[in-house]
Amino acid sequence: MNINFELYKVFYHAAEKLSFTRAAEALFVTQSSVSQSIKQLESQLDVLLFVRNRRNMQLTAEGKQLFDHISQAFHQIKTGERTLEGLRKMEGGDVHIGASDTICRYFLLEHIKTFHNTYPKVRIKITNQPSMKTLEDVATGRLDFGVVNLPEGIEESRVSITRIKAFKEVAIATDRWRHELPENPSVTDLSSFPLISLTPNTHTRRYLDAFFRGLGERFSPEFELESVDLIVDFVRIGLGIGFVMEEALSETDLEQIHVVDLKEELPSRSIGMVSRKAGGLSIATGHLRDILMDDSTKDPFAL
């Protein structure tokens, strides 16, 4: 049965108010228009919905049954409208993003604070994992979007990739190792020292492997760790020479740790946002994305 839903709307108001006149006022139409719509609906349903007399109007038994269902539907629609209005005004909603521990701490944290202070009723879930896993989870729809370290030459047809911020990777060491290195050491000089890096399942490690390989050296760290903070800690206690993003070094760290001035400068890298091509972002997710993207206009190294 293919009935125009506008007829049900007219029926709802007429049945709720038990008056064609008041229904017409609520709908901003004429009384005769309401009457014609009810007749049309009764004809299409082949039932009598109202009993009318000079003094009042009542629903028939069939009319009461229909009104029970229609009123539930209208209440659900109104609830849906209120929910959407709340989401539009950022009075609710959820955002689920993925990022590595390093990106969360040294890039996302301040942006999440800004977003939460502005929209405190939006729930935020962050899944901490390597960039490769985040990329896959965005592509398959398990995450709204991700913020990742972008590998060179990345090709992924299922996601859109937007570069946000450039950063530099640096080699770091304490005086113990720095004094043993020649001035302005080369990558070849580093190969005879204990090196500290992230594990092989990360973009950073793949980047370092490729960098050393491009210079004819094999990158073989003595310590493979899961976080940049641990690398800084291992370097601080003199276990070797580490590789971290420059932003990971605090002023306190730099009182004990030194950046090694390498002859071959490590290439600049980028943080980027990845989102699924097949699906649009929610209103809340779009607002967080805009806050993140605003950072790219402030970055002097932005690509």
N, C-alpha and C positions, 0 to 999 in steps of 0.2 A: 504494500500500500504506500503510495507516494503522495504524502500530504504536505502542503506548504507549512513550514513551522511557524509562520506568522499567524496562521489560524489558531494554533495551540497557544500562542502568546495572547491573542485576543480572548480565547476561552479562559485562560488562567486568570486574567484580570476580571472578567465577567463573573466567574465562579467564586473568586475570592471576595468580591464586593457584593455579589448577588444583585447587580444593577448594571444595565447596559449604559446608563447615563454616566455613572461614576467610572466605569471601565473606559468609556470614550474620553473622559477628562484625563485619566491617567495616561492614555495612549495619544492624546492630542489629535483625536479624529472625531468624526461626527457619530451620533448615536445610531443613525441609519447604517453607517459603515460597520459598526460592531454587530448590529443585528444581521446584516447580510453575511458577515464572516461566520457567525454562529450557524446560520442556516446552511452555508456551504459546508462547514465541518460536519454538521449532523447528516447532511446528504451523503458525504463521502464515507462516513463511518456507518451510515444506515442505522443510526440510533437516535432517540430523542435525549438531549442533554439537559434541557431546562423545562420546567413546568411554569408557565407564565399566566398570571391573572392581573386584574387591575391593581390590586393592592401590593402584591409582592411577587417574587420570583424564587423558585427553589430548584435545586439540582435533582434530577431523577436518580434512581439507584445506579444506572449506568454512568450518569454524569459524575456522581460521587466517586465511583471507581476510577474514572479517568482523571478526576482532579487529584486524587491521592498520588497517582503516578506523575502527573504533570507538575504538581507543586514540588515534589522531591527533585525532579529534574531542574526546575527553576532555581531551587535553593542551591543545588550543586553548581549550577552555572554562576550564580552570584558569589558563591564561595571561591570558585575558580577565578572570577574577575577580581575579587578582593586580594587573592593570593598573588595574581599577576601584578596588581597595582602596588602591593608591598614589595615585590621583586623589582619593579620599575623604580620605586623610590629607595631601593637598596635597604629595605627593612627586613630582609631575610635572604635566604639562598645559601648555596654551597659552592665552594671552589676547591677543586682537587688538582694539585699540580705536583710535578716531580722535579727533583733537583738533587745534585750531589751534596754531601755535607759541606764541602768547600764553598760551593756556590751559595748555599743557604747562609753560611756564616759571613762570607765576605762580599756578597752582593745582594741577596734577597732580604736579609734581616731588616734593614732600614726601610725597604719598600713595603714589606709586610706590616711593619709598625705604622707607616703612613696610611696604608689601606685600612688597617684595623681601627685606627683612631678616627678615620673619616666615616667608615661603615662598620660600626661595632657589632651589628646584628648579623653580619654575614659570616658563616662558619668557613674556616679555612683548614684544609687537610693537606699536608705536605708529605709526600713519600720520598724518603731519602734513599737514593740508590745511584749507581754509576750512570753516566750520561747515555751509554749505549742502551741500557735497560729502559731509561726514561723515553728515549726515542722510539723504542718498540711499543711501549705502553701507550704513548700518544697515538701512534699509527693505528693501533687496534682499538682505540676508544676507551681504554681503562683510565686514562688521565685527561683532564680538560686541556692542559697544555704543559709543556716542560721548559725548563731553563737549563741549557746544557753547554758544555765545552764543545765548540764546533771543530771537528776534524777538517783538515784540508781536503777539498775535493769531495765533500759529502754529497751523496746522491740518494735521495729517498723520495720516491714518487708519491707516497701516501701522505706526506706532511708538507706544510709550508714552513720555510725557515727564514727568520728575520734576525740579522745580526744586531745586537744591542750595544755591546761594549767590548773594546779591545783591552787586552792586558798582556803583561810581560812575564815570562818564566825566567827565574834567575837561579844561579848556583849559589849556595850559601855554605859557610864553614866558620869554625872558631879559629882563634889565633894558632891553635895547635897545628892545624893542617894548612892554614893560609901561609904560615912562615916556611913551610916545606915546599910550597908551590913556587914556581918561577913567577916573576912579575909578568902580568898579562898572559896567564897560562892558556894553552890550547886544549882542545878536547883530548888530544893524544896524551897530554900531561896528566889529565884527570884519570885516565884509564888505569893507572897504577895505584890509585887511592881507593879506599872503601867508599862506595857510592850508596846513596839512600834515595829511594823512589817509591812512588805508588805501585800498586800491584798491576800485573799485565792486563787485567780486564778493564782498564780505564783508558779514556781518550788521552790523558796526560802521558801515560806510559807509552802508548803507541806513538805519540808525538816525539817523545824522547828517543825511542828506538829508531824512528825514521831519521831524526836529526843526526844521531851518531852514525847510522848506516850511511847517510849521505856524505859523511866526511871520512868514510872508510874505516870506521871504528865500530866495535860491537859494544852495545850498552849492556853491562852485566852487573847490576847493583848487588851489593852484599846484603842490604836490608830492603825488603819489600813490605810496605805498610799500607793500611787501609785509609789513612787520613793525612792531610797536610799538617795538621797540628802535631801528629806523632812524628812526622819528619822533622819539624822544627825542634821538638823535644829531643830527638835522637842526635840532631846536630849540636844542640846546646850542651849535651853532656860529652861531646867529643867523639862520637862513634863514626863520623865520616863526613862526606860532602853531600849535601842534599839539593834537591831541585823542587822549588815551590813557586807559586805565583807571588809576585812582588807585594800585592795587597795583604798577603798573609802575615807579613812581618810587622809587628808593632814596634813602637819606639823603645819599649823595654827589651824586646828581642834584639834590636840593633845595638844595644849596649854590650851584648855578649856574642853576637853573631855578625858576620860581615858578608856582604855580597861580593862574590868572586868576579873580578873584571876579566871575563873570558875574551880571548882573541877572536873567536867566532861567536858573534852575538846570537843569542837564541831568538828565533823569529817571533814576532808578535802573534798572539793568538786571540781568539774571540769567544765571547759568551753570546749565545743566541737563544731566541725563543722559537719553539717548534709547536705547531698546532695542526690538527687534523684537517686535511683539505675537504673531506666529505661532510663535515658537520660544523655548523656555526657555533660561536661561543655564547654562553649565557650572558645576561646583562652584567651580573656581578663579575664574571670572569673577564668580560671585556673591559671593565673599569680597572681591574688589577693589571691587565695587559697594558692599558694606556699609561698607568703609573710606571711600569717597567720600561716601556718604550720611551718615556720622557727622559730617562737617564741617558739615552743615546745622543740626545741633543746637547748634553752637558759634557760629554766625554771628549777630551781633546784628541784621543787616539781612535775615535769612532771610525768605523770603516764605511 
